[in-house]
Amino acid sequence: MAKCAFIGLGIMGYPMAGHLAAKGHEVTAYNRTSAKAEQWAKQHGGRAAPTPREAAKGAEFVFLCVGNDDDIRSVAYGDDGALAGLGNGCVLVDHTTASADIARELEADAKKQGKQFVDAPVSGGQAGAENGVLTIMCGGEPAAFERARPVMEAYGRAVTLMGPAGAGQLTKMVNQLCIAGLVQGLAEGINFGQRAGLDMEKVIAVISKGAAQSWQMDNRASTMVQGKFDFGFPVVWMRKDLKICMEEANRNGALLPTTALIDQYYHQVVKAGGSRWDTSSLIHNLRLLD
Ligand SMILES: NC(=O)c1ccc[n+]([C@@H]2O[C@H](COP(=O)([O-])OP(=O)(O)OC[C@H]3O[C@@H](n4cnc5c(N)ncnc54)[C@H](OP(=O)(O)O)[C@@H]3O)[C@@H](O)[C@H]2O)c1
């Protein structure tokens, strides 16, 4: 069993850290809003630390799961940051969905101190985190990955090394690009079917057995039909992810015409008050046209 620090107890981090404790790892948690860390420690029998540095002290593995690049910087750097507390032989693992640049930066700074780094964004949502069945896409050196892999398996069902630092984030970008256009297609299909007067539950049951099947259809079609969006992966996170993808595409020359359009559609959802709605709320735009 390992000594672990977990920094960022949000929708994803809270249950992920819980799985580490449930597997018998010794976990010290840090959260910006300290009440959440205290509640976590009470619930899972770990410890709460007042700063990322204090949490990281003495840990063999330090996990981050915050919002974006700027949030990573505020928990990793500075006098109270996690990097200042990393002990010898420690592996820093970042589960935040962020840029490939910050992954390379964190690896370089960890290496300067003789420490290891893995970027490890996740897919599978809140349910995946709660059930401990996340897909984890990793970047880093094989030795760092092989040390962290068995610990990440506390909440990861598929934990894969994709290449050097940044490759996990780049893989997550591909993941988000593959989802964005598909959700709009699903929204257009459902909206069309409803306007055509079809029994959409029946339509979904039939077409999900054929070539139109997708995770989004299996997990989101019914709630899209019902217009329910107060759960799931928030639009604000998706827009953050699409921005990262478009910035990366500016560098590597990939064309993302549909992604740019979908980002505008999500902007419309935000304007309708849906920044925390699930990403399947794209269908809301189509209903606004009535
Ligand atoms: N939610 C999903 O379904 C999902 C799925 C896959 C990937 N992800 C990715 O996983 C990451 C975490 O998502 P989440 O849904 O868990 O987010 P969340 O519920 O909003 O939690 C964010 C966490 O980061 C902390 N944080 C944010 N800014 C900070 C700062 N400047 N300094 C220190 N701590 C800060 C928050 O602390 P406070 O409690 O103090 O606010 C909170 O613990 C994101 O990168 C997201 O894109 C999310």
The ligand as an SDF file (V2000), in Angstrom:
LIG
                    3D

 48 52  0  0  0  0  0  0  0  0999 V2000
  -17.1060   16.0980  -14.2600 N   0  0  0  0  0  0  0  0  0  0  0  0
  -16.8900   15.2140  -15.2340 C   0  0  0  0  0  0  0  0  0  0  0  0
  -17.7960   14.4930  -15.6810 O   0  0  0  0  0  0  0  0  0  0  0  0
  -15.4920   15.0680  -15.8300 C   0  0  0  0  0  0  0  0  0  0  0  0
  -15.2390   14.0020  -16.6940 C   0  0  0  0  0  0  0  0  0  0  0  0
  -13.9650   13.8460  -17.2350 C   0  0  0  0  0  0  0  0  0  0  0  0
  -12.9720   14.7880  -16.9400 C   0  0  0  0  0  0  0  0  0  0  0  0
  -13.2520   15.8430  -16.1220 N   0  0  0  0  0  0  0  0  0  0  0  0
  -12.1740   16.8050  -15.8450 C   0  0  0  0  0  0  0  0  0  0  0  0
  -11.6970   16.5660  -14.5230 O   0  0  0  0  0  0  0  0  0  0  0  0
  -11.2870   17.8040  -13.9250 C   0  0  0  0  0  0  0  0  0  0  0  0
  -12.0720   18.0100  -12.6200 C   0  0  0  0  0  0  0  0  0  0  0  0
  -13.4590   18.0510  -12.9430 O   0  0  0  0  0  0  0  0  0  0  0  0
  -14.6030   18.0650  -11.8130 P   0  0  0  0  0  0  0  0  0  0  0  0
  -15.8890   17.8100  -12.5250 O   0  0  0  0  0  0  0  0  0  0  0  0
  -14.2070   17.2410  -10.6540 O   0  0  0  0  0  0  0  0  0  0  0  0
  -14.5520   19.6200  -11.4030 O   0  0  0  0  0  0  0  0  0  0  0  0
  -15.1690   20.3390  -10.1120 P   0  0  0  0  0  0  0  0  0  0  0  0
  -16.2310   19.5190   -9.4880 O   0  0  0  0  0  0  0  0  0  0  0  0
  -15.4770   21.7350  -10.5180 O   0  0  0  0  0  0  0  0  0  0  0  0
  -13.9200   20.3560   -9.1050 O   0  0  0  0  0  0  0  0  0  0  0  0
  -12.7890   21.1250   -9.3590 C   0  0  0  0  0  0  0  0  0  0  0  0
  -11.8220   20.9490   -8.2120 C   0  0  0  0  0  0  0  0  0  0  0  0
  -10.6700   21.7650   -8.4340 O   0  0  0  0  0  0  0  0  0  0  0  0
  -10.5120   22.6860   -7.3540 C   0  0  0  0  0  0  0  0  0  0  0  0
   -9.9940   23.9520   -7.8830 N   0  0  0  0  0  0  0  0  0  0  0  0
  -10.4760   24.6400   -8.9520 C   0  0  0  0  0  0  0  0  0  0  0  0
   -9.7350   25.7530   -9.1470 N   0  0  0  0  0  0  0  0  0  0  0  0
   -8.7880   25.7520   -8.1960 C   0  0  0  0  0  0  0  0  0  0  0  0
   -7.7280   26.6340   -7.8770 C   0  0  0  0  0  0  0  0  0  0  0  0
   -7.4970   27.7360   -8.6100 N   0  0  0  0  0  0  0  0  0  0  0  0
   -6.9490   26.3490   -6.8170 N   0  0  0  0  0  0  0  0  0  0  0  0
   -7.1770   25.2300   -6.0850 C   0  0  0  0  0  0  0  0  0  0  0  0
   -8.1650   24.3490   -6.3410 N   0  0  0  0  0  0  0  0  0  0  0  0
   -8.9540   24.6110   -7.3790 C   0  0  0  0  0  0  0  0  0  0  0  0
  -11.8920   22.8210   -6.7670 C   0  0  0  0  0  0  0  0  0  0  0  0
  -11.7990   23.2910   -5.4280 O   0  0  0  0  0  0  0  0  0  0  0  0
  -13.0910   23.9320   -4.6840 P   0  0  0  0  0  0  0  0  0  0  0  0
  -13.8580   22.7730   -4.1100 O   0  0  0  0  0  0  0  0  0  0  0  0
  -12.5120   24.8170   -3.6510 O   0  0  0  0  0  0  0  0  0  0  0  0
  -13.8780   24.6960   -5.7370 O   0  0  0  0  0  0  0  0  0  0  0  0
  -12.3890   21.3840   -6.8560 C   0  0  0  0  0  0  0  0  0  0  0  0
  -11.8080   20.5800   -5.8650 O   0  0  0  0  0  0  0  0  0  0  0  0
  -11.5460   18.8920  -14.9860 C   0  0  0  0  0  0  0  0  0  0  0  0
  -10.3580   19.1540  -15.6820 O   0  0  0  0  0  0  0  0  0  0  0  0
  -12.5970   18.2640  -15.8880 C   0  0  0  0  0  0  0  0  0  0  0  0
  -12.5470   18.7820  -17.2100 O   0  0  0  0  0  0  0  0  0  0  0  0
  -14.4820   15.9990  -15.5480 C   0  0  0  0  0  0  0  0  0  0  0  0
  1  2  1  0
  2  3  2  0
  2  4  1  0
  4  5  1  0
  4 48  2  0
  5  6  2  0
  6  7  1  0
  7  8  2  0
  8  9  1  0
  8 48  1  0
  9 10  1  0
  9 46  1  0
 10 11  1  0
 11 12  1  0
 11 44  1  0
 12 13  1  0
 13 14  1  0
 14 15  2  0
 14 16  1  0
 14 17  1  0
 17 18  1  0
 18 19  2  0
 18 20  1  0
 18 21  1  0
 21 22  1  0
 22 23  1  0
 23 24  1  0
 23 42  1  0
 24 25  1  0
 25 26  1  0
 25 36  1  0
 26 27  1  0
 26 35  1  0
 27 28  2  0
 28 29  1  0
 29 30  1  0
 29 35  2  0
 30 31  1  0
 30 32  2  0
 32 33  1  0
 33 34  2  0
 34 35  1  0
 36 37  1  0
 36 42  1  0
 37 38  1  0
 38 39  2  0
 38 40  1  0
 38 41  1  0
 42 43  1  0
 44 45  1  0
 44 46  1  0
 46 47  1  0
M  CHG  2   8   1  16  -1
M  END
$$$$
